[in-house]
Amino acid sequence: MKKAIIILASLAGPDLVACPTCNTETGIAVRAGIFNDAFLQTLGEVLAPFPVLALGLFLVNRLLPD
């Protein structure tokens, strides 16, 4: 029953959107700012702290006494 309701709701029409601002000028400007020619550099800068955090957590887990 739940599956049928989900299917019917998804076929209800284009009024069902997850992002109401995606097709506006603001949404277009945001996408242009994110997916520009410096995307890989920005992605690297965003993801860089995670290996450092993982290493720190690993060391704390292994080196501190129980």
Phi and psi restraints in degrees (value plus and minus 20) as a CYANA .aco file:
   2 LYS   PHI     -82.7   -42.7
   2 LYS   PSI     -59.5   -19.5
   3 LYS   PHI     -83.4   -43.4
   3 LYS   PSI     -60.9   -20.9
   4 ALA   PHI     -84.8   -44.8
   4 ALA   PSI     -58.6   -18.6
   5 ILE   PHI     -85.8   -45.8
   5 ILE   PSI     -61.2   -21.2
   6 ILE   PHI     -85.1   -45.1
   6 ILE   PSI     -62.3   -22.3
   7 ILE   PHI     -84.7   -44.7
   7 ILE   PSI     -64.6   -24.6
   8 LEU   PHI     -83.8   -43.8
   8 LEU   PSI     -59.3   -19.3
   9 ALA   PHI     -86.9   -46.9
   9 ALA   PSI     -56.4   -16.4
  10 SER   PHI     -92.9   -52.9
  10 SER   PSI     -43.1    -3.1
  11 LEU   PHI    -112.8   -72.8
  11 LEU   PSI     -17.1    22.9
  12 ALA   PHI     -85.7   -45.7
  12 ALA   PSI     -46.3    -6.3
  13 GLY   PHI     122.2   162.2
  13 GLY   PSI    -199.4  -159.4
  14 PRO   PHI     -95.1   -55.1
  14 PRO   PSI     -22.0    18.0
  15 ASP   PHI     -91.1   -51.1
  15 ASP   PSI     -37.6     2.4
  16 LEU   PHI    -108.3   -68.3
  16 LEU   PSI      81.4   121.4
  17 VAL   PHI    -149.2  -109.2
  17 VAL   PSI     125.4   165.4
  18 ALA   PHI    -103.1   -63.1
  18 ALA   PSI     -46.2    -6.2
  19 CYS   PHI    -147.1  -107.1
  19 CYS   PSI      82.1   122.1
  20 PRO   PHI     -92.0   -52.0
  20 PRO   PSI     -36.9     3.1
  21 THR   PHI    -122.8   -82.8
  21 THR   PSI     -18.0    22.0
  22 CYS   PHI     -85.0   -45.0
  22 CYS   PSI     -54.9   -14.9
  23 ASN   PHI    -117.5   -77.5
  23 ASN   PSI      -7.7    32.3
  24 THR   PHI    -112.2   -72.2
  24 THR   PSI     155.4   195.4
  25 GLU   PHI     -83.0   -43.0
  25 GLU   PSI     -55.3   -15.3
  26 THR   PHI     -84.1   -44.1
  26 THR   PSI     -66.1   -26.1
  27 GLY   PHI     -82.4   -42.4
  27 GLY   PSI     -60.0   -20.0
  28 ILE   PHI     -85.8   -45.8
  28 ILE   PSI     -60.4   -20.4
  29 ALA   PHI     -86.8   -46.8
  29 ALA   PSI     -58.7   -18.7
  30 VAL   PHI     -85.1   -45.1
  30 VAL   PSI     -66.2   -26.2
  31 ARG   PHI     -81.4   -41.4
  31 ARG   PSI     -58.9   -18.9
  32 ALA   PHI     -85.8   -45.8
  32 ALA   PSI     -54.0   -14.0
  33 GLY   PHI     -94.1   -54.1
  33 GLY   PSI     -49.1    -9.1
  34 ILE   PHI    -104.1   -64.1
  34 ILE   PSI     -69.3   -29.3
  35 PHE   PHI    -117.4   -77.4
  35 PHE   PSI      36.3    76.3
  36 ASN   PHI    -121.3   -81.3
  36 ASN   PSI    -186.0  -146.0
  37 ASP   PHI     -91.1   -51.1
  37 ASP   PSI     -33.8     6.2
  38 ALA   PHI    -120.7   -80.7
  38 ALA   PSI       2.9    42.9
  39 PHE   PHI     -81.3   -41.3
  39 PHE   PSI     -67.0   -27.0
  40 LEU   PHI     -85.2   -45.2
  40 LEU   PSI     -57.7   -17.7
  41 GLN   PHI     -85.9   -45.9
  41 GLN   PSI     -63.9   -23.9
  42 THR   PHI     -84.0   -44.0
  42 THR   PSI     -62.2   -22.2
  43 LEU   PHI     -81.7   -41.7
  43 LEU   PSI     -62.5   -22.5
  44 GLY   PHI     -82.3   -42.3
  44 GLY   PSI     -60.1   -20.1
  45 GLU   PHI     -87.3   -47.3
  45 GLU   PSI     -54.6   -14.6
  46 VAL   PHI     -92.8   -52.8
  46 VAL   PSI     -58.6   -18.6
  47 LEU   PHI    -106.3   -66.3
  47 LEU   PSI     -32.9     7.1
  48 ALA   PHI     -79.2   -39.2
  48 ALA   PSI     -58.2   -18.2
  49 PRO   PHI     -88.8   -48.8
  49 PRO   PSI     -40.1    -0.1
  50 PHE   PHI     -88.4   -48.4
  50 PHE   PSI     -62.6   -22.6
  51 PRO   PHI     -83.7   -43.7
  51 PRO   PSI     -55.7   -15.7
  52 VAL   PHI     -85.1   -45.1
  52 VAL   PSI     -63.1   -23.1
  53 LEU   PHI     -82.8   -42.8
  53 LEU   PSI     -63.3   -23.3
  54 ALA   PHI     -82.7   -42.7
  54 ALA   PSI     -62.3   -22.3
  55 LEU   PHI     -83.0   -43.0
  55 LEU   PSI     -63.7   -23.7
  56 GLY   PHI     -81.5   -41.5
  56 GLY   PSI     -64.2   -24.2
  57 LEU   PHI     -85.0   -45.0
  57 LEU   PSI     -59.1   -19.1
  58 PHE   PHI     -81.5   -41.5
  58 PHE   PSI     -66.5   -26.5
  59 LEU   PHI     -85.2   -45.2
  59 LEU   PSI     -59.9   -19.9
  60 VAL   PHI     -84.4   -44.4
  60 VAL   PSI     -60.9   -20.9
  61 ASN   PHI     -86.5   -46.5
  61 ASN   PSI     -57.5   -17.5
  62 ARG   PHI    -106.2   -66.2
  62 ARG   PSI     -54.7   -14.7
  63 LEU   PHI    -114.4   -74.4
  63 LEU   PSI     -45.6    -5.6
  64 LEU   PHI    -100.4   -60.4
  64 LEU   PSI     122.1   162.1
  65 PRO   PHI     -90.1   -50.1
  65 PRO   PSI     135.6   175.6
